[in-house]
Amino acid sequence: MRIVIAEDDPLLREGLALLLRAESLDVVATAGTPEGALAAIDEHAPDIAILDVRMPPSHTDEGIRAAVEARRRRPDLAVLVLSAYVEQSFATDLLTGGVGGLGYLLKERVGRVEEFLDALHRVASGGTAIDPEVVAQLFTRTRQDTRLERLSPRERDVLGLMAEGLGNNAIAERLVVTGGAVHKHIRSIFAKLDLSPTDRTDRRVAAVLHYLENARRGS
């Protein structure tokens, strides 16, 4: 796996690089600015880019803008965005722009090395990884869509874990239920969100993106 890291804090930037190289992952370049990140992505054609949300010069949304631009240039590029805080609008602006290979994690998650590496591999493989705290806060902003209000509390739990990027087996383990129960809940979610099995889109992705897009509208 070839990785570009963009983080303006040199300690965190080099710490990430050391962590990933210790896991035998190929960090091909690091950068401290959005422009440097895009130049490194263009030059090295990595499999995944890890970008901080807040970068110079204004330290607002430069990292998100760079992530969106990087995906525009290379739609197959996996992107994992790191943020010190939950920033719903930034998360949904990025995540509703594509259906896979995208992640949004709080920086504190990096300290939980196994979880961070699992999310990194999941995103690099074309999946999604959304920080549980981001999911929790997004759920508080999805009240205006009556279809989401149809979901039972357990179905909301399942959809939230789907949004984090977990598969059925991982969801079953997290909720301490059977795989069959998870499958049943997901079928019910599809039905309540009016996602037909004849739709040409991936219903699992559509359910997650529907909830994220709805959260963005409510922000």
Long-range contacts (C-beta under 8 A, 24 or more apart in sequence): 1-25, 1-26, 1-47, 1-48, 1-121, 1-124, 2-26, 2-28, 2-44, 2-45, 2-46, 2-47, 2-48, 3-27, 3-28, 3-46, 3-47, 3-48, 3-49, 3-50, 4-28, 4-29, 4-30, 4-31, 4-37, 4-40, 4-41, 4-44, 4-46, 4-48, 4-49, 4-50, 5-29, 5-30, 5-31, 5-49, 5-50, 6-30, 6-31, 6-32, 6-33, 6-34, 6-36, 6-37, 6-40, 6-49, 6-50, 6-51, 6-52, 6-55, 6-63, 6-66, 7-32, 7-50, 7-51, 7-52, 7-55, 7-82, 8-32, 8-33, 8-52, 8-54, 8-55, 8-56, 8-59, 9-52, 12-52, 12-107, 12-110, 16-50, 16-110, 19-110, 19-113, 20-120, 23-117, 32-56, 34-62, 34-63, 34-65, 34-66, 37-66, 37-70, 38-66, 38-69, 38-70, 38-73, 41-70, 41-73, 41-74, 41-77, 42-73, 45-74, 46-77, 47-77, 47-78, 47-124, 48-77, 48-78, 48-79, 48-80, 48-101, 48-120, 48-123, 48-124, 49-77, 49-78, 49-79, 49-80, 50-80, 50-81, 50-82, 50-120, 51-79, 51-80, 51-81, 51-82, 52-81, 52-82, 52-83, 53-81, 53-82, 53-83, 53-84, 53-87, 53-90, 54-83, 54-84, 61-90, 64-90, 64-93, 64-94, 67-94, 68-93, 68-94, 68-97, 71-97, 71-98, 76-101, 77-101, 78-102, 78-103, 78-123, 78-124, 78-125, 78-126, 79-103, 79-123, 80-104, 80-105, 80-119, 80-120, 80-123, 80-129, 81-105, 82-106, 82-107, 82-110, 83-107, 86-131, 86-133, 86-134, 86-137, 88-134, 88-137, 88-138, 88-141, 88-215, 88-216, 88-219, 89-216, 89-219, 91-130, 91-134, 91-138, 91-212, 92-138, 92-212, 92-213, 92-215, 92-216, 92-219, 93-216, 95-128, 95-130, 95-209, 95-212, 96-209, 96-212, 96-213, 96-216, 99-202, 99-205, 99-209, 100-126, 100-127, 100-128, 100-205, 101-126, 101-127, 101-128, 102-128, 103-128, 103-129, 103-130, 103-165, 104-129, 104-130, 104-131, 104-134, 105-129, 105-130, 105-131, 106-131, 106-133, 106-134, 119-165, 122-165, 123-165, 127-165, 128-163, 128-164, 128-165, 128-208, 129-164, 129-165, 130-163, 130-164, 130-165, 131-164, 132-160, 132-164, 135-160, 135-163, 135-164, 136-160, 138-163, 138-211, 138-212, 138-215, 139-211, 139-215, 141-215, 141-218, 141-219, 142-211, 142-214, 142-215, 142-218, 143-218, 144-214, 144-217, 144-218, 145-214, 147-192, 147-193, 147-194, 147-210, 148-193, 148-211, 148-214, 150-192, 150-193, 151-189, 151-192, 152-188, 154-185, 155-185, 155-188, 155-189, 155-192, 158-182, 158-185, 158-186, 158-189, 159-189, 159-207, 159-208, 159-211, 162-186, 162-204, 162-207, 162-208, 163-208, 163-211, 163-212
